[in-house]
C-alpha cells in the first residue's frame, strides 16, 4: 500500500467539528482531534506515520473504528499543533 492511499478524505460532521476546535465544552472536554476515512488495511502506526509526514505535525494518539462507510481514524494532535490548522489545509473550513 502506498502512503498516498492511506488517508482517503477528512470526515466532517458536527461532532467531528466540535472535537477539532480547541475550545472545551461540557460534552467535549478535550479537542484538537481530526477524523479521516482511511484505507481498510491501514493500521494505527501507519496512519500516524503518514499523517505526521503529510501535514508536518506530531500525533499524540490514533483511534480507529470500522463503520459501513469505511474505516475511520480519529487523530489527536500533540500539544503545540492545531487540528483547525490541518483542517483548513485540507479544505474542511
N, C-alpha and C positions, 0 to 999 in steps of 0.2 A: 504494500500500500504506500503510495506516495504521500508526502507531507501535505501537498495541496488538496488531497482527497479527505483529510481527517475532519476539518471544520467545514461543514456544509453551508450553514447560514445561521444568523442570530435568530433566536426565538423570542418574540416580543409579545407580551401580554401585559395587562395592568399590574399583575403581581410581579412579573419579572422587572417591570419598570420601577416598582417600589423597592425591590431588592437592589437595583442598580444605584439608586440615589443614596448618598451617604447619610441622609437625614434619618435618624432613628425615630420610630413611632412606637406606639403601644404594641402593635401587631408584628412589626418588623424591627427587631432590636438591633440587628446588625445589617449593614448594607454592603456596598462595594462588591456585588456579585453580578455576573453577566451569564446569560444562558444561551447555549448554542445547540443546534441539531448537529450531531456528529455521525461519522461513519459507524455502522453497526459493529464492526470488528475492532474499533479503536478502544484501547484500554486507558485507564486514568493516567498512567505515566506518559503514554504517547500524547494524549490530549494536552497535558501540562507542558511538555517539551515544545510541541508545535505552537501552542498558544503563546508561550514566552518568546519564541523566536519570531513569530509573525508580528506581534504587537509590541515587542521590546518592553515587556513588563515582567514582574515576578508574580508567580501564582502561589498562594498560600495552601489552597486545598481544592480538590475537584470531587464533586459528587456526580454520579450517573444514575439514570433511570431509563427504562425502556417503556415506551408507550406505543400506541397504534401508529402515530405519525413518525416514529423513528426513535433513535436513541438521543436522549437529552443529557447534556453536560452542564452542570451549574459550576461556574468557576469563580472562586473567591480570590480576589487580588490581595497581595501583601500591602501592608501599610506603606503609604507614600505613593501609591499608584491609584488611579481613578478609573472605575468602571464606566463612569459617564464619559470620560475622555475616549476610551476604547469604543464605546457605543456610538459616539459622534463620528469616529473614524470609519466605522462600518455602515453608517447610514441609519442608525436606529432613531436618531432625533431629526 
